[in-house]
């Protein structure tokens, strides 16, 4: 059943263009750790996710972004995380340290989207993302993608989708590149 939930959300992410090829990952908190997508797995496939303990050794087949997921689960009450590579959000991240959506849905659900730095798979990105998600639901890693968190994968997916939609609106309105 867990694999079906991952597959369902993975298909939504792929169909909406929020991930491409085998980019991105997802996780769900569980007792003693969390389940995360496998490294190199297609998110719209039905591969069983890998269990990663909250402490200790990580299975080699776990996503390389397991550090981010582990750090978020340590520091925030969230129980699900979606990491995607939405094109407009990534583009917006090059010119801002935070984004202020101007569309009504964006203003309502994520009135401010922080942008943080860090190399993929590093402790730096894990710390920066966990800090941003401590009191929020969405963050963009400059040049890399979004991390969204919530109570369920559905909620994390919605934040991912809204952030990309809001960034698209900023682009179409000509507000990219302005101090935000």
trRosetta pair geometry for C-beta under 8 A, 3 or more apart (Angstrom, degrees):
i j d omega theta_ij theta_ji phi_ij phi_ji
1 4 5.6 -52 -154 30 38 114
1 5 6.8 39 150 -19 66 100
2 5 5.8 -53 -155 32 35 111
2 6 6.6 33 150 -14 66 105
2 28 7.0 -140 -148 46 104 144
2 35 6.1 -7 177 109 141 170
2 48 7.3 63 86 -146 105 78
2 49 6.4 -95 138 30 116 109
3 6 5.7 -53 -149 39 36 112
3 7 6.1 38 152 -21 67 108
3 46 5.3 68 155 -173 116 74
3 47 7.0 -148 -141 98 114 23
3 48 4.8 -63 -79 -99 123 60
3 49 6.8 -173 -94 -4 68 76
4 7 5.5 -52 -144 38 32 114
4 8 6.2 37 156 -24 65 104
4 46 7.3 7 -86 -132 52 100
5 8 5.8 -49 -145 32 29 112
5 9 6.6 18 160 -7 63 106
5 28 7.4 35 104 -47 137 149
5 153 6.0 136 159 26 103 144
6 9 6.4 -63 -149 44 27 101
6 10 5.8 31 154 -23 65 115
6 26 5.9 169 -134 78 88 131
6 28 8.0 -114 -71 -14 93 115
6 37 6.4 153 -162 -83 133 94
6 43 7.4 -121 166 -162 86 70
6 49 5.6 160 -66 -42 159 114
6 153 7.3 -157 -95 -103 47 166
7 10 5.5 -58 -141 40 27 116
7 11 6.3 31 159 -23 64 103
7 44 6.6 65 -157 -167 67 39
7 45 6.6 -91 -113 107 94 22
7 46 4.8 0 -81 -94 139 69
8 11 6.0 -54 -154 30 26 110
8 12 6.9 24 150 -16 60 104
9 12 5.6 -52 -153 34 38 113
9 13 6.4 40 150 -20 68 104
9 26 6.3 117 96 -113 131 165
9 43 7.7 -73 102 168 75 110
9 82 6.8 -121 158 -99 132 126
9 153 4.4 -93 -56 147 161 126
9 154 6.9 -130 -94 -75 112 49
9 156 8.0 37 -162 73 146 98
9 157 5.1 -139 -150 -65 104 135
10 13 5.7 -54 -148 36 32 112
10 14 6.2 28 156 -16 66 108
10 19 7.7 -53 -154 49 70 147
10 26 6.9 -121 -70 -1 87 139
10 37 7.8 116 -85 -98 126 140
10 42 7.4 105 171 137 135 64
10 43 3.2 -164 -141 148 106 79
10 44 4.4 -165 127 -76 102 42
10 45 7.1 -61 119 26 155 46
11 14 5.8 -57 -144 40 30 109
11 15 6.0 27 160 -17 67 110
11 43 7.9 -153 -40 118 35 83
11 44 4.4 93 -85 -132 60 98
12 15 6.0 -57 -141 40 26 107
12 16 6.1 15 162 -9 63 115
12 157 5.8 41 95 -165 136 143
13 16 6.2 -68 -147 44 23 103
13 18 4.4 -90 -160 69 74 114
13 19 4.7 33 142 7 113 111
13 24 6.5 -150 152 122 149 166
13 43 5.7 -27 67 113 131 146
13 44 7.6 -148 61 -63 87 89
13 82 7.0 -168 -83 -168 135 126
13 84 5.6 -147 -153 -105 122 124
13 157 6.6 -116 -65 -130 90 101
13 160 7.1 -11 -112 112 100 150
14 17 7.8 37 177 -70 31 25
14 18 7.5 -80 -60 49 21 75
14 19 5.7 -51 -84 67 62 96
14 20 7.8 117 -132 -97 74 32
14 42 7.9 32 -83 178 143 92
14 43 6.1 176 -47 75 105 103
14 44 4.4 -45 3 -46 151 128
15 44 8.0 109 -31 -99 80 137
16 161 6.2 -46 166 -113 164 102
16 164 7.7 124 143 75 116 153
17 20 7.5 11 -155 -67 61 88
17 86 7.4 84 115 -128 76 73
17 87 7.1 -37 148 1 108 112
18 24 7.5 67 123 -82 85 157
18 84 4.3 -18 154 -175 101 146
18 85 7.2 129 160 56 53 48
18 86 4.8 -29 -137 -79 71 91
18 160 5.8 73 -163 146 148 118
18 161 6.7 -78 -71 -87 143 65
18 164 6.0 -121 -106 -39 95 159
19 23 5.1 -166 -161 81 88 87
19 24 3.9 -72 -113 1 129 143
19 43 5.6 46 86 22 161 142
19 84 5.0 -105 -61 -142 89 85
19 85 5.7 87 -116 33 58 88
20 23 5.5 29 60 25 63 122
20 85 6.6 -75 19 76 85 123
21 42 7.5 -101 164 -107 42 87
22 40 5.2 24 143 -169 150 46
22 41 6.2 160 -154 86 109 20
22 42 5.1 -79 -100 -79 83 58
22 43 7.5 148 -144 -18 51 72
23 84 7.8 79 120 -157 97 47
23 85 4.7 -24 137 2 138 140
23 145 7.6 170 160 -68 117 154
24 37 7.9 36 117 55 68 155
24 43 5.6 -21 87 -47 113 142
24 82 7.5 2 -176 179 115 74
24 83 5.3 178 -151 100 68 72
24 84 4.7 10 -114 -109 132 47
24 85 5.8 -126 -59 -7 95 88
24 145 6.9 -147 -92 173 82 163
25 36 6.1 22 170 -176 120 97
25 37 4.5 -154 -145 50 79 115
25 43 7.4 -156 -102 -89 29 109
25 63 4.0 57 -117 -126 155 164
25 65 5.3 177 39 50 141 123
25 69 7.7 -86 114 -48 122 129
25 83 4.9 12 53 51 74 114
26 36 7.1 176 91 -146 41 59
26 37 5.3 72 41 -25 71 114
26 43 6.7 97 -7 -137 112 112
26 49 7.7 -90 85 -97 85 136
26 80 7.5 -4 -175 -174 94 88
26 81 6.6 174 -152 91 51 61
26 82 5.1 -7 -108 -108 92 65
26 83 7.1 -158 -72 23 46 71
26 153 6.0 39 -172 -127 132 116
26 156 7.5 142 -136 97 97 142
27 34 4.8 45 172 151 119 126
27 35 6.2 168 -152 85 70 48
27 36 4.0 -22 -95 -95 105 79
27 37 7.3 -111 -67 -2 65 70
27 49 7.3 147 -116 -168 59 146
27 52 7.8 -44 -132 31 132 121
27 63 7.9 -121 -59 32 106 134
27 69 4.5 64 19 -143 159 143
27 80 7.0 180 92 -148 55 49
27 81 4.9 10 50 50 93 100
28 34 6.3 174 85 -160 35 88
28 35 5.2 -2 54 53 87 98
28 49 7.7 121 25 69 95 165
28 79 6.7 20 -161 152 67 77
28 80 5.1 -9 -107 -104 70 84
28 153 6.5 -56 -76 -50 103 101
29 33 7.9 -162 -151 124 58 30
29 34 4.8 -50 -107 -100 43 100
29 73 5.4 152 -100 -124 112 122
29 78 7.4 147 -24 114 130 61
29 79 4.3 -99 35 -145 118 65
29 80 7.0 -106 3 -59 82 46
30 33 6.1 -5 67 76 88 63
30 34 5.7 142 18 -112 79 35
30 35 5.8 58 -14 -19 130 90
30 51 7.0 -65 59 -129 141 99
32 53 6.0 -45 152 -135 91 78
32 54 6.0 -134 174 -3 40 105
33 51 5.9 92 92 179 133 83
33 52 5.2 -162 177 94 124 51
33 53 4.2 -105 -73 -128 136 26
33 54 4.6 -139 -89 -35 63 64
34 51 7.5 169 92 -148 29 57
34 52 5.7 -14 64 58 76 94
34 54 7.5 91 -10 -78 81 71
34 69 5.9 -134 84 151 152 120
34 70 7.4 -155 26 -87 124 60
34 73 5.8 -149 -43 -61 135 160
35 49 4.1 92 165 104 99 129
35 50 6.8 156 -153 74 65 30
35 51 5.5 -37 -95 -91 72 60
35 52 7.6 152 -104 14 21 76
36 49 5.6 169 77 -171 18 113
36 50 5.8 -32 64 61 75 83
36 52 5.6 7 10 -3 118 124
36 62 5.5 58 75 -154 121 95
36 63 5.1 -107 148 19 119 110
36 65 8.0 -158 -170 79 139 81
36 66 5.8 176 54 -103 170 86
36 69 5.7 171 -92 44 130 172
37 41 5.1 -138 173 63 100 130
37 43 6.4 -34 -122 -105 161 76
37 47 7.4 84 -153 83 78 111
37 49 5.4 -66 -83 -113 38 95
37 50 7.7 32 142 16 10 86
37 63 5.4 54 77 -51 76 123
38 41 4.0 93 65 -35 90 126
38 47 5.6 -69 16 130 127 139
38 49 6.9 -160 -33 -130 72 45
38 50 5.6 101 -86 -22 74 112
38 61 5.0 -29 -141 159 100 96
38 62 6.9 -90 -123 -110 48 24
38 63 6.7 142 158 -54 10 70
39 60 7.9 -65 14 149 138 57
39 61 6.0 -145 23 -172 96 44
39 62 6.4 53 -33 99 95 25
39 63 5.2 155 -78 -106 63 36
39 64 5.7 76 -115 -30 112 78
41 45 6.2 -124 180 54 91 124
41 47 4.9 -119 -139 53 131 147
41 63 7.9 -79 26 -77 102 92
42 45 4.3 88 75 -16 98 112
42 47 7.8 117 50 1 68 118
50 59 5.1 -134 -179 70 130 137
50 61 5.4 168 -80 93 148 97
50 62 4.6 -131 88 -86 141 75
50 63 7.9 178 41 -7 119 70
51 59 7.4 80 69 -7 58 134
52 58 5.4 6 -138 -132 104 88
52 59 6.7 -120 -92 20 72 90
52 62 5.2 75 -75 -119 116 152
52 66 5.3 -176 -121 -151 165 126
52 69 7.4 94 64 91 146 127
52 70 6.8 -96 128 -73 129 105
53 56 5.0 -1 84 55 135 108
53 57 7.4 48 38 60 120 54
53 58 7.8 -138 39 -91 76 56
54 70 6.8 143 -147 -144 49 93
54 73 6.9 -118 -120 110 95 128
54 74 7.4 130 -165 -78 100 87
58 62 5.2 -90 171 41 103 144
58 66 5.5 135 -148 105 145 160
59 62 5.0 112 70 -26 83 100
62 66 4.7 35 139 -65 125 138
63 66 5.6 144 75 -50 75 77
63 69 7.7 82 71 -8 121 134
64 120 7.0 54 111 149 120 97
64 121 4.3 -35 153 -101 106 117
65 68 4.8 -26 177 25 90 117
65 69 6.5 90 124 -17 84 96
65 83 5.8 -55 118 29 165 173
65 120 6.8 -61 -84 -166 94 83
65 121 6.2 -93 -81 -85 53 59
65 125 7.9 -72 -134 110 88 132
66 69 5.6 -59 -151 41 41 111
66 70 5.9 42 153 -22 73 107
67 70 5.8 -55 -144 38 28 111
67 71 6.2 27 157 -19 64 109
67 121 6.7 95 21 -166 123 43
67 122 7.3 -112 78 105 155 17
67 123 6.2 -104 179 -94 146 50
67 125 7.4 94 92 75 116 91
67 126 4.0 -84 136 -73 98 139
68 71 5.9 -59 -148 38 28 109
68 72 6.3 26 156 -18 65 107
68 81 7.7 179 120 164 99 156
68 83 7.1 84 90 -78 146 140
68 125 6.0 -46 -80 121 109 96
68 126 4.7 -137 -85 -107 49 68
68 129 4.9 14 -148 61 106 149
68 130 7.2 -166 -158 -46 59 85
68 147 6.3 -122 163 -110 137 150
69 72 5.9 -55 -147 36 29 109
69 73 6.3 24 157 -14 64 109
69 81 5.4 -165 -116 52 88 151
70 73 6.0 -60 -148 40 28 108
70 74 6.4 30 153 -22 63 108
70 126 7.1 -9 62 -151 87 130
71 74 5.7 -55 -149 34 31 113
71 75 6.2 2 163 1 66 116
71 126 4.0 131 -10 171 147 97
71 127 6.3 -114 -159 -76 154 39
71 129 6.9 105 85 73 125 93
71 130 3.8 -101 136 -53 103 139
72 75 6.3 -76 -143 49 27 94
72 76 5.4 -36 -176 35 70 115
72 78 6.1 -31 154 56 110 126
72 81 5.9 105 78 -82 155 140
72 129 6.4 -53 -66 120 106 99
72 130 4.8 -147 -79 -106 52 78
72 133 5.2 -3 -131 79 109 143
72 147 7.4 -155 -66 159 147 133
72 149 5.9 -161 177 -85 141 149
73 76 7.3 -67 -101 57 18 73
73 78 7.1 -99 -94 74 57 83
73 81 8.0 -97 -52 -25 89 127
74 130 7.0 -5 60 -145 93 143
75 130 4.5 93 36 174 142 112
75 131 7.3 -46 144 -75 161 41
75 133 7.6 108 90 81 110 88
75 134 5.3 -63 143 -96 110 95
76 130 6.8 -163 -12 -160 106 73
76 133 5.2 -83 -27 121 164 90
76 134 5.0 -148 -80 -117 101 41
76 135 7.9 -137 -116 -41 111 32
76 149 6.6 72 105 123 144 159
78 81 6.6 82 130 -66 134 84
78 133 6.6 -40 -12 160 144 120
78 137 7.9 140 -95 -119 127 67
78 149 3.7 -15 -142 166 163 119
78 150 6.1 13 -140 -10 101 7
78 151 7.3 -118 -145 -69 59 37
78 156 7.8 84 -169 -78 125 112
79 150 7.6 -45 50 111 70 43
79 151 5.5 26 40 -151 109 44
79 152 7.2 0 85 -70 104 40
80 149 6.7 157 85 -152 52 60
80 150 5.7 -24 64 69 99 69
80 151 6.6 20 17 112 106 20
80 152 5.2 36 3 -177 153 15
80 153 4.6 -126 -174 -64 142 51
80 155 6.8 118 66 54 125 95
80 156 4.9 -132 115 -15 99 130
81 147 6.3 -12 -168 -170 107 91
81 148 7.0 154 -154 81 56 46
81 149 4.9 -19 -99 -98 76 84
81 156 5.8 169 -138 -130 19 155
82 146 7.8 13 105 106 86 99
82 147 7.5 162 84 -153 47 44
82 148 4.9 -10 58 59 94 98
82 149 7.8 -174 21 -76 65 40
82 153 6.4 100 -61 -153 107 75
82 156 3.9 148 1 133 102 115
82 157 5.5 109 -43 -73 166 56
82 159 7.8 155 50 63 116 95
82 160 5.2 -74 101 -40 129 140
83 145 6.1 84 176 109 80 127
83 146 7.0 -178 -146 91 48 53
83 147 5.1 -12 -100 -101 83 74
83 148 7.9 178 -79 21 37 66
84 145 5.6 -156 98 -177 41 120
84 146 5.3 -2 57 55 85 97
84 148 7.6 0 11 7 103 108
84 160 5.0 85 16 -159 137 134
84 164 7.9 -56 104 -52 136 127
85 90 6.3 15 -171 -51 69 135
85 144 7.3 -89 -113 159 88 48
85 145 4.0 -70 -97 -96 56 126
85 146 7.8 -170 -82 19 21 72
86 89 4.2 59 83 19 108 114
86 90 6.5 174 84 -14 52 87
86 145 6.8 113 20 -144 60 80
86 146 6.0 11 19 -2 107 120
86 160 6.8 160 -33 176 129 86
86 163 7.0 147 48 97 153 96
86 164 3.7 -111 -169 -97 154 118
86 167 7.1 131 121 47 122 141
87 90 5.9 -59 -147 37 26 109
87 91 6.3 26 156 -19 64 109
87 164 7.8 66 43 -144 60 110
88 91 5.5 -51 -145 37 33 114
88 92 6.3 35 155 -21 65 105
88 164 5.6 109 54 -160 107 70
88 167 3.9 152 128 112 103 111
88 168 4.6 -85 -96 -69 176 66
88 170 7.8 142 169 54 114 96
88 171 5.7 -105 -144 -18 112 138
89 92 5.7 -52 -146 35 31 111
89 93 6.5 40 152 -32 61 103
89 113 8.0 -93 -140 151 105 154
89 140 5.2 -153 169 -110 102 127
89 145 7.1 64 96 -149 118 45
89 146 5.3 -8 132 -50 158 111
89 163 5.4 43 -99 134 134 103
89 164 5.2 -74 -30 -95 111 65
89 167 4.6 -167 -78 -16 57 163
90 93 5.7 -51 -155 22 32 118
90 94 7.9 40 151 -29 58 92
90 140 7.3 -169 -88 -165 40 115
90 143 6.4 58 -167 -142 92 22
90 144 6.9 -161 -121 59 103 18
90 145 6.0 -22 -78 -84 105 50
91 94 6.5 -48 -172 11 38 111
91 167 7.2 134 60 166 92 125
91 171 7.2 39 96 -86 136 128
91 176 7.1 -19 130 -139 106 142
92 95 6.7 -81 -167 45 43 94
92 96 6.2 -23 163 27 81 121
92 99 5.7 33 151 -89 135 138
92 115 7.8 -140 117 -83 86 135
92 140 7.1 -13 82 156 100 176
92 167 4.5 -121 -18 -141 142 112
92 170 6.2 62 -106 82 130 142
92 171 7.4 -108 -70 -57 98 94
92 176 6.1 -114 -106 -120 75 98
93 96 6.9 -92 -130 55 27 81
93 115 4.8 165 -137 -139 81 125
93 140 4.6 -143 -86 137 118 126
93 141 7.1 29 -154 98 157 27
93 142 4.5 -175 155 -119 113 52
93 143 6.1 -134 99 -30 123 42
93 144 7.8 -72 98 30 165 60
94 142 6.7 111 -86 -161 43 91
94 143 6.4 75 -80 -70 85 82
95 176 6.3 100 50 178 150 75
95 177 5.0 -82 -159 -101 162 43
95 178 8.0 70 144 34 128 30
95 180 7.8 76 114 13 91 108
96 99 5.5 95 107 -72 151 73
96 115 5.6 120 100 4 77 148
96 179 7.6 135 -112 -152 86 35
96 180 4.4 -11 -127 52 135 110
97 114 7.4 -24 154 -156 65 68
97 115 5.3 -143 -157 59 27 103
98 112 5.7 -4 178 -174 123 96
98 113 6.4 155 -164 78 67 49
98 114 5.2 -34 -106 -110 90 48
98 115 6.0 -150 -76 9 34 85
98 180 6.3 -137 88 116 63 90
99 112 7.4 151 76 -160 48 48
99 113 4.3 -12 57 59 99 106
99 115 6.8 83 -20 -40 89 107
99 140 7.2 44 1 10 124 137
99 166 7.1 128 135 122 127 119
99 167 6.7 -23 -167 -90 163 85
99 170 6.9 -82 -159 -53 116 163
99 180 5.5 16 -119 130 47 146
100 111 7.0 -1 -145 167 74 62
100 112 5.9 -18 -99 -105 72 69
100 113 7.8 -162 -69 21 27 77
100 180 5.5 -160 15 -173 90 100
101 105 7.8 -78 153 84 147 59
101 106 2.6 -125 169 137 156 129
101 107 5.4 -142 93 -55 101 56
101 110 6.4 86 -6 85 135 82
101 111 6.8 -113 42 -131 98 32
101 113 7.0 74 -34 -12 94 111
101 162 7.9 -25 -95 156 162 92
101 163 8.0 -117 -68 -123 125 48
101 166 3.6 -55 -116 -153 115 135
101 169 7.1 62 -155 64 83 129
101 170 7.3 -103 -121 -50 52 107
102 106 7.1 21 39 71 30 132
102 107 7.1 20 -149 -53 14 108
102 166 7.5 140 30 -158 55 88
102 169 6.2 -148 61 126 91 121
102 170 6.6 126 13 -85 107 74
102 173 6.5 -51 64 29 147 170
102 175 6.8 110 -13 10 142 167
103 106 4.5 81 62 14 89 110
103 107 6.7 -163 85 -9 41 89
103 165 6.9 -84 61 130 158 98
103 166 5.5 -143 34 -112 112 73
103 169 4.5 171 -41 -34 120 178
104 107 5.8 -56 -143 38 28 110
104 108 6.2 24 159 -18 64 111
105 108 5.8 -60 -147 39 29 109
105 109 6.0 -3 168 6 68 115
105 162 5.7 -132 136 -136 108 107
105 165 6.8 -4 82 99 130 138
105 166 7.4 -137 86 -68 87 95
106 109 6.6 -69 -130 50 23 89
106 110 6.0 -52 -162 61 64 84
106 111 7.5 119 139 -95 66 36
106 162 5.8 162 -94 169 64 95
106 163 7.5 107 -124 -101 99 36
106 165 6.8 -155 -62 91 105 93
106 166 3.3 103 -102 -96 143 126
106 169 7.0 -140 -9 39 144 140
107 111 5.3 40 -159 -108 51 80
108 111 7.4 90 -36 -62 6 87
109 137 7.8 -73 165 68 84 142
109 158 7.4 -110 -165 138 152 104
109 159 6.8 -156 152 -107 118 70
109 162 5.0 -37 81 169 141 169
110 113 5.4 44 150 -71 120 92
110 136 7.7 73 -135 -170 91 106
110 137 6.5 -115 -94 67 102 103
110 138 5.0 -16 -123 37 146 131
110 159 6.3 103 -57 -147 130 88
110 162 5.9 140 11 110 117 123
110 163 6.0 -21 66 -80 162 83
110 166 7.1 -127 71 -6 110 158
112 136 8.0 -91 83 -116 85 137
113 138 5.6 -40 -125 105 97 109
113 139 7.0 162 -173 -115 74 33
113 140 6.0 52 152 -9 113 104
113 163 5.7 116 -112 -130 148 106
113 166 7.3 152 -19 88 140 142
114 132 4.6 -144 72 -136 138 121
114 136 7.0 149 9 36 111 168
114 139 5.2 -22 72 -125 92 90
114 140 7.4 -169 98 32 46 71
115 139 7.4 155 -97 -173 26 73
115 140 4.8 -25 -109 74 76 100
115 141 7.7 137 -162 -114 63 13
115 142 5.6 77 170 -68 104 85
116 125 7.6 132 114 -137 113 60
116 128 3.8 163 165 161 139 122
116 129 6.4 -163 65 -70 146 54
116 131 7.7 133 -104 65 153 106
116 132 5.6 -129 -31 -38 135 138
116 139 5.9 4 7 174 112 123
116 140 7.5 157 23 82 65 49
116 141 5.8 -38 74 -109 81 62
116 142 6.9 -132 91 -12 29 89
117 124 7.3 -34 111 145 81 119
117 125 7.8 -103 127 -93 42 72
117 128 6.4 -147 61 -112 50 171
117 141 7.2 94 -134 -160 16 74
117 142 5.2 -17 -97 28 65 124
118 122 5.6 -153 -179 67 92 114
118 124 4.1 -173 -125 112 97 92
118 125 2.9 160 129 -78 134 67
118 126 7.5 -171 -178 4 154 44
118 127 7.6 170 -98 51 143 79
118 128 4.9 -163 -33 26 133 136
118 129 7.3 -96 42 -27 152 91
118 141 6.0 -69 55 -147 95 116
118 144 7.8 -53 78 1 76 154
119 122 4.3 71 69 -15 89 135
119 124 6.5 64 25 57 76 120
119 125 6.2 -118 63 -33 37 116
120 125 6.4 26 -104 -22 25 168
120 141 7.8 119 -80 123 70 151
120 144 5.7 166 -67 -134 97 133
121 125 7.2 61 36 40 22 136
122 125 5.0 101 60 7 84 95
122 126 7.0 -139 102 -4 49 89
123 126 5.3 -55 -150 37 37 118
123 127 6.2 37 154 -20 69 105
124 127 6.0 -56 -149 36 28 108
124 128 6.3 22 157 -14 64 111
125 128 5.8 -59 -142 42 31 109
125 129 5.9 26 162 -16 68 111
125 141 5.9 25 -143 -130 109 141
125 144 7.6 -19 -128 50 138 172
126 129 6.3 -59 -142 39 22 105
126 130 6.1 20 160 -16 61 113
127 130 6.0 -59 -143 39 25 109
127 131 6.3 26 158 -20 62 109
128 131 5.8 -56 -150 35 27 112
128 132 6.5 21 156 -14 63 108
128 139 7.9 179 134 157 83 149
128 141 7.4 108 99 -111 125 94
129 132 5.8 -59 -149 39 32 108
129 133 6.1 14 159 -6 68 114
129 139 5.6 175 -135 78 69 143
129 141 6.6 -35 -76 -69 107 110
129 147 4.9 34 -155 45 128 158
130 133 6.0 -66 -139 47 27 100
130 134 6.6 55 154 -54 62 87
131 134 5.8 -27 -156 -12 31 117
132 136 5.9 -48 158 49 68 127
132 139 3.8 83 116 -91 144 143
132 147 8.0 112 79 69 120 114
133 136 5.6 -96 -121 70 38 78
133 137 7.1 66 -137 -110 83 16
133 138 8.0 90 -100 -30 88 9
133 139 6.0 -98 -54 -10 84 122
133 147 6.7 -76 -56 113 134 112
133 149 4.9 71 -161 18 132 137
136 139 6.7 105 93 -54 130 90
137 148 6.0 22 154 -158 77 78
137 149 5.8 -138 -146 63 56 67
137 150 5.9 35 -143 -72 112 86
137 155 7.6 -91 -154 150 130 101
137 156 7.6 -153 -175 -110 94 58
137 159 4.7 -136 136 -109 111 153
138 146 6.2 -18 -163 -166 93 115
138 147 7.4 161 -149 84 46 49
138 148 4.7 -7 -101 -105 80 86
138 149 7.9 -168 -69 21 43 65
138 159 4.4 -162 -64 166 113 115
138 160 7.1 175 -118 -75 114 44
138 162 7.7 -127 -50 74 161 100
138 163 4.9 -171 178 -63 150 135
139 146 6.9 151 80 -152 42 65
139 147 5.4 -9 60 57 92 92
139 148 7.9 178 23 -78 58 47
140 145 7.2 -124 -148 139 69 20
140 146 5.3 -39 -99 -93 67 72
140 163 7.1 175 -62 173 103 137
141 144 4.0 -26 98 58 110 121
141 145 6.1 7 47 54 98 51
141 146 7.6 -178 11 -90 75 21
141 147 6.8 56 -24 -11 105 103
146 159 8.0 -167 160 122 133 89
146 160 5.4 151 98 -127 139 81
146 163 5.5 134 -115 89 151 151
146 164 7.5 -105 -15 -54 148 87
148 156 4.3 142 109 -165 96 73
148 157 7.3 164 87 -55 140 14
148 158 8.0 -167 160 65 149 51
148 159 3.8 166 -152 88 129 116
148 160 4.4 -123 0 -54 146 80
148 163 7.1 -156 -76 -3 120 134
149 156 5.6 -5 -115 -104 18 107
149 159 7.6 -29 37 50 34 156
150 153 8.0 159 64 -89 104 8
150 154 7.7 -85 89 78 139 57
150 155 2.9 -131 129 108 157 120
150 156 4.6 -154 20 -54 100 67
150 158 7.6 31 -28 44 163 99
150 159 6.5 165 -43 -9 119 127
151 155 5.4 64 41 15 73 154
152 155 5.0 102 54 4 73 98
152 156 7.3 -141 97 1 42 87
153 156 5.6 -58 -148 42 37 110
153 157 6.0 44 152 -25 69 105
154 157 5.6 -55 -149 34 28 114
154 158 6.5 31 153 -23 64 103
155 158 5.6 -49 -150 30 33 113
155 159 6.8 31 153 -14 64 102
156 159 5.9 -53 -151 36 34 110
156 160 6.5 38 149 -21 64 106
157 160 5.5 -57 -152 35 33 115
157 161 6.2 31 153 -18 68 108
158 161 5.7 -56 -146 39 31 111
158 162 6.1 29 157 -18 66 108
159 162 5.8 -53 -140 39 30 109
159 163 6.2 33 159 -22 63 106
160 163 6.0 -57 -151 34 25 110
160 164 6.6 20 155 -13 62 107
161 164 6.0 -59 -152 38 30 108
161 165 6.2 30 153 -20 66 109
162 165 5.5 -54 -144 38 32 114
162 166 6.1 33 156 -20 66 107
163 166 5.8 -55 -147 37 28 111
163 167 6.4 28 154 -18 63 107
164 167 5.7 -55 -148 37 32 111
164 168 6.4 36 152 -22 65 104
165 168 5.6 -54 -152 33 31 114
165 169 6.6 33 149 -19 64 103
166 169 5.6 -50 -150 34 35 114
166 170 6.5 39 150 -20 65 102
167 170 5.5 -47 -149 34 36 115
167 171 6.5 40 151 -20 64 102
168 171 5.6 -52 -152 35 33 113
168 172 6.3 25 155 -13 66 109
169 172 5.9 -58 -141 42 30 106
169 173 6.0 24 160 -15 65 114
170 173 6.0 -63 -142 42 24 107
170 175 4.6 -89 -161 74 76 107
170 176 5.7 105 133 -61 97 73
170 180 7.9 -2 -144 -88 140 152
171 174 8.0 39 170 -63 29 23
171 175 7.7 -82 -59 52 18 70
171 176 5.1 25 -103 -35 61 127
175 178 5.4 -65 -166 25 64 126
175 180 7.4 83 156 -78 105 117
